[in-house]
């Protein structure tokens, strides 16, 4: 019996390694990669026993069909992983349709029962084709596709619970969809570009930042709004602070969406304080933090109604204190 278990485990490990090498996938890019983060798992989603291979394949197929996928093929080849191919037809705006591949390594006994069968994680096979789509289309597709994959695995977890092989652990797939996430920063739609920039500049000006310049013209895909934050209120110049706007537009020229992110170096070299600026330098970070928070709260009040549907307004965490000495570079490990 011990020899049998050892051989079974050895065969299972060989199948795991073979399946991982044959079906490893790179982390996704674009909007899909924000939510579906299945990369190169070293373990299967689950392992099953005492269920016929036919019943196992039916369980997987029905779960994905229930979740809105169309079964294209079950490619079963001798001495190779079985590949389930599904098409996601729910979202009509994209062609070709998303293709989902799931591999399974099927070890079975003389009665064609799983002994065990390893179910792997879904791969969005043609995900790279969607990266060139408009961001709003990518957001809409992701909000449908990723929860559909989650729901399919939840159905498999429920329907196959009594057949899971305890020797290979529990059900390892974790729900991927955790709500809308943005490519860059706070995401706005339906507002024209000039109104958005006016609201941003006004929020920072009222908080004590000094507008310097705007780089890029109208309806640019990316532009920078540059500000100075006074180090010494009695002198010109200060800490450099930039707001980047990454934009796509609808046919009427409104944001579809426009996303804003802050860019500043907390370790930047600041103007010399001098005797008159020592007190101001001592309060620099607290003044900067308060002014930054005030600007964000003003933007929240003025722009929250324009947030991309499903997204929320967020204030990113601060980095190091403004004016901190730059950390020394880490030494390279000696090999």
RODOTI-338458 format. One record per residue (C-alpha): x, y, z; chain. Coordinates in steps of 0.5 Angstrom, whole numbers, plus 500, padded with zeros to 3 digits. Each point is the difference from the previous one (the first is absolute). Example, Ala and Ser with C-alpha at 12.3 -4.5 7.8 and 13.67 -1.06 7.14 Angstrom:
RODOTI-338458
<atom east="525" north="491" up="516" chain="A"/>
<atom east="502" north="507" up="498" chain="A"/>
//
This chain:
RODOTI-338458
<atom east="500" north="500" up="500" chain="A"/>
<atom east="506" north="505" up="502" chain="A"/>
<atom east="503" north="498" up="493" chain="A"/>
<atom east="493" north="502" up="496" chain="A"/>
<atom east="500" north="506" up="504" chain="A"/>
<atom east="507" north="502" up="498" chain="A"/>
<atom east="499" north="499" up="493" chain="A"/>
<atom east="493" north="503" up="500" chain="A"/>
<atom east="504" north="507" up="503" chain="A"/>
<atom east="506" north="499" up="495" chain="A"/>
<atom east="495" north="500" up="494" chain="A"/>
<atom east="496" north="506" up="503" chain="A"/>
<atom east="506" north="504" up="501" chain="A"/>
<atom east="503" north="498" up="493" chain="A"/>
<atom east="493" north="502" up="497" chain="A"/>
<atom east="500" north="507" up="504" chain="A"/>
<atom east="507" north="501" up="497" chain="A"/>
<atom east="498" north="499" up="493" chain="A"/>
<atom east="494" north="504" up="501" chain="A"/>
<atom east="503" north="506" up="503" chain="A"/>
<atom east="506" north="500" up="494" chain="A"/>
<atom east="495" north="499" up="495" chain="A"/>
<atom east="495" north="505" up="502" chain="A"/>
<atom east="503" north="505" up="504" chain="A"/>
<atom east="498" north="507" up="498" chain="A"/>
<atom east="503" north="507" up="501" chain="A"/>
<atom east="496" north="505" up="505" chain="A"/>
<atom east="495" north="504" up="496" chain="A"/>
<atom east="501" north="507" up="497" chain="A"/>
<atom east="495" north="505" up="500" chain="A"/>
<atom east="493" north="501" up="503" chain="A"/>
<atom east="499" north="492" up="501" chain="A"/>
<atom east="507" north="500" up="503" chain="A"/>
<atom east="497" north="504" up="506" chain="A"/>
<atom east="495" north="495" up="502" chain="A"/>
<atom east="502" north="493" up="497" chain="A"/>
<atom east="507" north="499" up="504" chain="A"/>
<atom east="501" north="493" up="498" chain="A"/>
<atom east="507" north="499" up="498" chain="A"/>
<atom east="504" north="494" up="501" chain="A"/>
<atom east="497" north="496" up="506" chain="A"/>
<atom east="504" north="494" up="502" chain="A"/>
<atom east="494" north="496" up="502" chain="A"/>
<atom east="493" north="498" up="497" chain="A"/>
<atom east="494" north="503" up="501" chain="A"/>
<atom east="497" north="494" up="503" chain="A"/>
<atom east="501" north="492" up="500" chain="A"/>
<atom east="495" north="495" up="499" chain="A"/>
<atom east="499" north="493" up="501" chain="A"/>
<atom east="494" north="494" up="500" chain="A"/>
<atom east="497" north="504" up="494" chain="A"/>
<atom east="500" north="497" up="493" chain="A"/>
<atom east="504" north="504" up="495" chain="A"/>
<atom east="493" north="502" up="496" chain="A"/>
<atom east="497" north="502" up="507" chain="A"/>
<atom east="506" north="505" up="501" chain="A"/>
<atom east="500" north="503" up="493" chain="A"/>
<atom east="492" north="501" up="500" chain="A"/>
<atom east="501" north="503" up="507" chain="A"/>
<atom east="505" north="505" up="497" chain="A"/>
<atom east="496" north="501" up="494" chain="A"/>
<atom east="494" north="502" up="503" chain="A"/>
<atom east="503" north="504" up="505" chain="A"/>
<atom east="502" north="505" up="495" chain="A"/>
<atom east="494" north="499" up="496" chain="A"/>
<atom east="496" north="502" up="506" chain="A"/>
<atom east="504" north="507" up="500" chain="A"/>
<atom east="499" north="502" up="493" chain="A"/>
<atom east="506" north="496" up="496" chain="A"/>
<atom east="498" north="496" up="494" chain="A"/>
<atom east="504" north="494" up="500" chain="A"/>
<atom east="504" north="500" up="493" chain="A"/>
<atom east="504" north="493" up="501" chain="A"/>
<atom east="503" north="495" up="505" chain="A"/>
<atom east="507" north="498" up="497" chain="A"/>
<atom east="502" north="493" up="504" chain="A"/>
<atom east="506" north="497" up="497" chain="A"/>
<atom east="504" north="494" up="503" chain="A"/>
<atom east="505" north="502" up="504" chain="A"/>
<atom east="499" north="507" up="500" chain="A"/>
<atom east="496" north="505" up="504" chain="A"/>
<atom east="493" north="501" up="498" chain="A"/>
<atom east="498" north="507" up="498" chain="A"/>
<atom east="493" north="503" up="501" chain="A"/>
<atom east="499" north="505" up="495" chain="A"/>
<atom east="494" north="505" up="502" chain="A"/>
<atom east="498" north="507" up="496" chain="A"/>
<atom east="497" north="506" up="504" chain="A"/>
<atom east="494" north="502" up="496" chain="A"/>
<atom east="497" north="505" up="505" chain="A"/>
<atom east="503" north="506" up="498" chain="A"/>
<atom east="498" north="502" up="493" chain="A"/>
<atom east="505" north="506" up="499" chain="A"/>
<atom east="506" north="496" up="499" chain="A"/>
<atom east="503" north="496" up="494" chain="A"/>
<atom east="503" north="495" up="500" chain="A"/>
<atom east="496" north="497" up="507" chain="A"/>
<atom east="504" north="498" up="506" chain="A"/>
<atom east="503" north="493" up="500" chain="A"/>
<atom east="501" north="497" up="506" chain="A"/>
<atom east="504" north="493" up="501" chain="A"/>
<atom east="500" north="496" up="506" chain="A"/>
<atom east="505" north="494" up="500" chain="A"/>
<atom east="499" north="494" up="504" chain="A"/>
<atom east="505" north="494" up="501" chain="A"/>
<atom east="496" north="494" up="501" chain="A"/>
<atom east="503" north="493" up="503" chain="A"/>
<atom east="495" north="495" up="501" chain="A"/>
<atom east="499" north="493" up="502" chain="A"/>
<atom east="498" north="494" up="496" chain="A"/>
<atom east="492" north="502" up="501" chain="A"/>
<atom east="502" north="507" up="497" chain="A"/>
<atom east="499" north="503" up="507" chain="A"/>
<atom east="504" north="506" up="501" chain="A"/>
<atom east="506" north="498" up="504" chain="A"/>
<atom east="501" north="506" up="501" chain="A"/>
<atom east="498" north="505" up="494" chain="A"/>
<atom east="504" north="507" up="501" chain="A"/>
<atom east="496" north="506" up="498" chain="A"/>
<atom east="504" north="506" up="499" chain="A"/>
<atom east="499" north="508" up="499" chain="A"/>
<atom east="496" north="503" up="495" chain="A"/>
<atom east="504" north="504" up="494" chain="A"/>
<atom east="497" north="505" up="496" chain="A"/>
<atom east="504" north="498" up="494" chain="A"/>
<atom east="499" north="506" up="496" chain="A"/>
<atom east="500" north="505" up="505" chain="A"/>
<atom east="506" north="504" up="496" chain="A"/>
<atom east="495" north="502" up="495" chain="A"/>
<atom east="496" north="504" up="505" chain="A"/>
<atom east="505" north="505" up="502" chain="A"/>
<atom east="500" north="504" up="494" chain="A"/>
<atom east="492" north="501" up="501" chain="A"/>
<atom east="498" north="507" up="503" chain="A"/>
<atom east="500" north="500" up="508" chain="A"/>
<atom east="493" north="500" up="501" chain="A"/>
<atom east="499" north="494" up="496" chain="A"/>
<atom east="505" north="496" up="504" chain="A"/>
<atom east="497" north="502" up="506" chain="A"/>
<atom east="493" north="498" up="498" chain="A"/>
<atom east="503" north="493" up="497" chain="A"/>
<atom east="504" north="499" up="507" chain="A"/>
<atom east="494" north="502" up="504" chain="A"/>
<atom east="496" north="494" up="497" chain="A"/>
<atom east="506" north="495" up="498" chain="A"/>
<atom east="503" north="499" up="507" chain="A"/>
<atom east="494" north="499" up="504" chain="A"/>
<atom east="498" north="495" up="495" chain="A"/>
<atom east="506" north="496" up="501" chain="A"/>
<atom east="500" north="501" up="507" chain="A"/>
<atom east="492" north="497" up="500" chain="A"/>
<atom east="502" north="494" up="496" chain="A"/>
<atom east="506" north="498" up="505" chain="A"/>
<atom east="495" north="501" up="506" chain="A"/>
<atom east="495" north="496" up="496" chain="A"/>
<atom east="505" north="494" up="499" chain="A"/>
<atom east="503" north="501" up="508" chain="A"/>
<atom east="492" north="499" up="502" chain="A"/>
<atom east="498" north="494" up="495" chain="A"/>
<atom east="507" north="497" up="501" chain="A"/>
<atom east="501" north="500" up="507" chain="A"/>
<atom east="499" north="493" up="502" chain="A"/>
<atom east="505" north="498" up="495" chain="A"/>
<atom east="506" north="504" up="502" chain="A"/>
<atom east="506" north="496" up="501" chain="A"/>
<atom east="502" north="502" up="507" chain="A"/>
<atom east="507" north="498" up="499" chain="A"/>
<atom east="501" north="506" up="495" chain="A"/>
<atom east="497" north="505" up="505" chain="A"/>
<atom east="494" north="504" up="499" chain="A"/>
<atom east="497" north="505" up="495" chain="A"/>
<atom east="506" north="504" up="498" chain="A"/>
<atom east="496" north="505" up="495" chain="A"/>
<atom east="499" north="507" up="503" chain="A"/>
<atom east="495" north="505" up="498" chain="A"/>
<atom east="503" north="505" up="496" chain="A"/>
<atom east="495" north="506" up="499" chain="A"/>
<atom east="500" north="505" up="505" chain="A"/>
<atom east="497" north="505" up="497" chain="A"/>
<atom east="502" north="506" up="495" chain="A"/>
<atom east="507" north="502" up="500" chain="A"/>
<atom east="503" north="505" up="495" chain="A"/>
<atom east="506" north="500" up="496" chain="A"/>
<atom east="503" north="506" up="502" chain="A"/>
<atom east="496" north="504" up="506" chain="A"/>
<atom east="494" north="503" up="501" chain="A"/>
<atom east="496" north="499" up="494" chain="A"/>
<atom east="494" north="505" up="497" chain="A"/>
<atom east="495" north="500" up="494" chain="A"/>
<atom east="496" north="505" up="497" chain="A"/>
<atom east="503" north="506" up="502" chain="A"/>
<atom east="504" north="504" up="495" chain="A"/>
<atom east="507" north="501" up="500" chain="A"/>
<atom east="501" north="507" up="502" chain="A"/>
<atom east="495" north="500" up="506" chain="A"/>
<atom east="504" north="494" up="503" chain="A"/>
<atom east="506" north="504" up="499" chain="A"/>
<atom east="497" north="506" up="503" chain="A"/>
<atom east="497" north="496" up="506" chain="A"/>
<atom east="507" north="497" up="501" chain="A"/>
<atom east="504" north="506" up="500" chain="A"/>
<atom east="495" north="504" up="504" chain="A"/>
<atom east="500" north="495" up="506" chain="A"/>
<atom east="508" north="500" up="500" chain="A"/>
<atom east="500" north="508" up="500" chain="A"/>
<atom east="495" north="500" up="505" chain="A"/>
<atom east="504" north="495" up="504" chain="A"/>
<atom east="506" north="505" up="500" chain="A"/>
<atom east="504" north="497" up="494" chain="A"/>
<atom east="502" north="504" up="494" chain="A"/>
<atom east="499" north="498" up="493" chain="A"/>
<atom east="506" north="501" up="496" chain="A"/>
<atom east="498" north="497" up="493" chain="A"/>
<atom east="496" north="495" up="496" chain="A"/>
<atom east="503" north="496" up="495" chain="A"/>
<atom east="496" north="497" up="494" chain="A"/>
<atom east="495" north="503" up="496" chain="A"/>
<atom east="492" north="499" up="499" chain="A"/>
<atom east="498" north="492" up="500" chain="A"/>
<atom east="507" north="498" up="501" chain="A"/>
<atom east="501" north="492" up="502" chain="A"/>
<atom east="504" north="502" up="506" chain="A"/>
<atom east="502" north="507" up="503" chain="A"/>
<atom east="503" north="503" up="506" chain="A"/>
<atom east="497" north="505" up="505" chain="A"/>
<atom east="506" north="503" up="504" chain="A"/>
<atom east="500" north="504" up="507" chain="A"/>
<atom east="505" north="502" up="505" chain="A"/>
<atom east="499" north="499" up="507" chain="A"/>
<atom east="503" north="506" up="504" chain="A"/>
<atom east="506" north="498" up="504" chain="A"/>
<atom east="501" north="507" up="503" chain="A"/>
<atom east="494" north="504" up="499" chain="A"/>
<atom east="504" north="506" up="500" chain="A"/>
<atom east="504" north="498" up="494" chain="A"/>
<atom east="499" north="498" up="493" chain="A"/>
<atom east="500" north="492" up="498" chain="A"/>
<atom east="499" north="494" up="504" chain="A"/>
<atom east="499" north="493" up="499" chain="A"/>
<atom east="498" north="497" up="493" chain="A"/>
<atom east="493" north="497" up="500" chain="A"/>
<atom east="497" north="497" up="494" chain="A"/>
<atom east="493" north="497" up="498" chain="A"/>
<atom east="500" north="496" up="494" chain="A"/>
<atom east="493" north="499" up="496" chain="A"/>
<atom east="500" north="494" up="495" chain="A"/>
<atom east="494" north="501" up="496" chain="A"/>
<atom east="495" north="496" up="495" chain="A"/>
<atom east="494" north="504" up="497" chain="A"/>
<atom east="493" north="499" up="497" chain="A"/>
<atom east="498" north="502" up="494" chain="A"/>
<atom east="498" north="507" up="503" chain="A"/>
<atom east="507" north="501" up="503" chain="A"/>
<atom east="498" north="498" up="507" chain="A"/>
<atom east="504" north="496" up="505" chain="A"/>
<atom east="499" north="493" up="498" chain="A"/>
<atom east="503" north="499" up="505" chain="A"/>
<atom east="506" north="505" up="502" chain="A"/>
<atom east="504" north="497" up="506" chain="A"/>
<atom east="504" north="504" up="505" chain="A"/>
<atom east="506" north="499" up="504" chain="A"/>
<atom east="505" north="504" up="504" chain="A"/>
<atom east="507" north="500" up="499" chain="A"/>
<atom east="506" north="502" up="504" chain="A"/>
<atom east="506" north="499" up="503" chain="A"/>
<atom east="500" north="500" up="508" chain="A"/>
<atom east="508" north="500" up="500" chain="A"/>
<atom east="501" north="506" up="495" chain="A"/>
<atom east="505" north="505" up="501" chain="A"/>
<atom east="496" north="506" up="503" chain="A"/>
<atom east="503" north="507" up="500" chain="A"/>
<atom east="504" north="502" up="506" chain="A"/>
<atom east="496" north="502" up="506" chain="A"/>
<atom east="505" north="506" up="502" chain="A"/>
<atom east="499" north="503" up="507" chain="A"/>
<atom east="493" north="503" up="499" chain="A"/>
<atom east="497" north="493" up="497" chain="A"/>
<atom east="503" north="495" up="506" chain="A"/>
<atom east="493" north="500" up="503" chain="A"/>
<atom east="496" north="499" up="494" chain="A"/>
<atom east="505" north="495" up="498" chain="A"/>
<atom east="498" north="496" up="506" chain="A"/>
<atom east="493" north="500" up="499" chain="A"/>
<atom east="500" north="499" up="492" chain="A"/>
<atom east="498" north="493" up="501" chain="A"/>
<atom east="494" north="501" up="504" chain="A"/>
<atom east="498" north="506" up="496" chain="A"/>
<atom east="501" north="496" up="493" chain="A"/>
<atom east="496" north="494" up="503" chain="A"/>
<atom east="494" north="505" up="502" chain="A"/>
<atom east="500" north="503" up="494" chain="A"/>
<atom east="500" north="494" up="496" chain="A"/>
<atom east="494" north="497" up="504" chain="A"/>
<atom east="496" north="507" up="499" chain="A"/>
<atom east="501" north="499" up="492" chain="A"/>
<atom east="498" north="493" up="500" chain="A"/>
<atom east="494" north="502" up="504" chain="A"/>
<atom east="498" north="506" up="496" chain="A"/>
<atom east="501" north="495" up="493" chain="A"/>
<atom east="495" north="495" up="504" chain="A"/>
<atom east="495" north="505" up="501" chain="A"/>
<atom east="500" north="503" up="493" chain="A"/>
<atom east="501" north="494" up="496" chain="A"/>
<atom east="498" north="494" up="503" chain="A"/>
<atom east="493" north="500" up="496" chain="A"/>
<atom east="505" north="499" up="494" chain="A"/>
<atom east="503" north="494" up="502" chain="A"/>
<atom east="500" north="494" up="496" chain="A"/>
<atom east="494" north="495" up="501" chain="A"/>
<atom east="502" north="495" up="506" chain="A"/>
<atom east="506" north="504" up="502" chain="A"/>
<atom east="502" north="504" up="506" chain="A"/>
<atom east="504" north="506" up="502" chain="A"/>
<atom east="506" north="498" up="503" chain="A"/>
<atom east="506" north="504" up="503" chain="A"/>
<atom east="506" north="496" up="499" chain="A"/>
<atom east="505" north="499" up="506" chain="A"/>
<atom east="506" north="505" up="501" chain="A"/>
<atom east="507" north="498" up="499" chain="A"/>
<atom east="505" north="502" up="504" chain="A"/>
<atom east="500" north="507" up="504" chain="A"/>
<atom east="501" north="506" up="495" chain="A"/>
<atom east="507" north="502" up="501" chain="A"/>
<atom east="503" north="493" up="502" chain="A"/>
<atom east="507" north="499" up="499" chain="A"/>
<atom east="500" north="495" up="494" chain="A"/>
<atom east="502" north="493" up="502" chain="A"/>
<atom east="506" north="497" up="498" chain="A"/>
<atom east="500" north="494" up="495" chain="A"/>
<atom east="500" north="493" up="502" chain="A"/>
<atom east="506" north="497" up="499" chain="A"/>
<atom east="500" north="494" up="494" chain="A"/>
<atom east="501" north="493" up="503" chain="A"/>
<atom east="506" north="497" up="499" chain="A"/>
<atom east="500" north="493" up="497" chain="A"/>
//
